[in-house]
Amino acid sequence: MLSSKAKYALRALVCLAEAHRSDRWMLASEIAVAEAIPKKFLEAILVELRDEGIVKSRRGRYGGYRLARAPSLTSAGAVIRSIDGSLSLTPCASRTHFEQCADCVDVNLCPMQPLLRQARDAVAAVLDSCSIADLASPQPKKSSRTPRVAV
């Protein structure tokens, strides 16, 4: 499940992507107000994102935060991994944080493994294909199906 922390991180990055267009630094307090995120929690998130190289920070009168690179170069998947760790539903299906489930006798014999890995890969494919730029300027998706309308 996606944590509130990861959702807040994505929202903050969308806000910074909009500021990126005008090459502007933003204060944590500005982002907190714009995105309705608790300021102290946001500050901790921004420090993590800075340590991961996703945002830059600068002190002083013209300081604040900004994206470390173009918003099109950072995926939602990368952000979520940096905040939450693995994208898998269970630790035993994780590529980066593998742990055998406590109730599992042998992970190689687990009938759920193929399904859990497939789910992990599908989630990763979707999140890795969506950049912060995509989130900042969402395009409405048109349905390929004709909607059913009662007459």
N, C-alpha and C positions, 0 to 999 in steps of 0.2 A: 504494500500500500504506500502511496505517495505521502510523505510527511508534510505537515504544515510548513515546516522549515524549508523544504524543497519548493513548495508552492510559493512561499514568500520570496525565495531566491529568484525564481523565474519571473515573478511580478516585478521585483526590483530591477532585474536585468532588462525587462521590456521598457521600463521607465528610463533606464540609462541608454537604451537603444534609441529612444526618441530624442534624448539630449545629445546623443552621438552625432546626429545629423547636423547640429549647429556647433559641434566641437565644444560642448559645454560640460563643465564639471558640476556635479550635483552634491549637495550636502545630504547626509543621511537623514536629517530632519525633513528635508524637502521630499525625499523619496517616501519616507514614513507617512507623511501627510497625504501625498498623492495616491499612495497605494493602500492606505489604511492598515499599516503594519506597525505593531508596537516598536517604538524607536530603539529601545535597548536590545530587543531581539534582533532587529534589523542590523544594528551595529555589529553584533556577533556574527551574523550571516555574512555581512560584507567583509569582515576580517577573514573568514574562511574562503570566500571567493577571491580575495586578494592573495591569500597564501597559495591558492590553486592556480594563480595567474589568469583568472577570468576578468578581474577588475584591477584597476590601478587606484591608488589613493595618494593624495597630496595634502599636506598640512598648510595652514596659513590662510590669509585673507581670500585668496583665489583658489582655495583647496576644495577638497571633496572627493568624489568618486567618479570614475568613468570606466567604460569598457576598455579592456587591455588590447582588444583587436576589433575588427569590424564585426558587427552583430551577425553577419552571415557566416562567420567562421566558428561560431560556438553553437553546438547543438544542445537541445533540451536534455538529451541523454547524458551528455558530458556534465551538465550542471547537476542533474539529479544524482549521478554517480559521485560527484565531488561532495555533495551534501549528505546523501543517504547511503552511499556505498553501492551495493549490488542492485541490479534491476530485477533480479529473480524473485519469484514468489516464495521460495524456500531456500534456506542456506545450502541445501544439498544440490541445488540446481545452479548455484552461482559459479561463474567463471573466476571471479576475483576474490570472493570471500567464502569459499567452499567450507562447509562443516557438515558432517554426517548428522542426520536427524537422530535425536535421542531414542526414538522408538524403532529405529531401523537396524536390523541385524546385519544386512549386507547391501550397501548402496547399489552394487552391480546387479542384484537380483530384484531390485525395487520395480514393481510394475508401473509406478508413477513417473519414474525418471524420464522416459521419452516425452511424455506429455509436458512435464514441467520444463524441460529444456526447450521444447518447441515454443511454449508460452514465453519463456525468457527471450528467445531469439526474435519472436514476433514483436514483443514490446520494445526490445532494443532497436529493431529495424524502424519502427514508427518514430520513436523518440530521437534516434540518431539522424533521421532524415528531416527533422524539423529544427530550424535554426532560431536563434533569438530574433533575427530579422523577420522570419516568418510569423512568429508570435506577435511582433510589434505591428505588423500590417496584415492581419488575417484577411484572406479573400473568402467570400462566401462560397461554399461548395455546392455545386448543382447536382441534384440527384440524377442518376442515370435512369431511374424508374419514373414512370408517369404516375403522379399521385392519384390515388383512388378518391373519387369525389362522388358522393351520393347525389343523385338527381331526383 
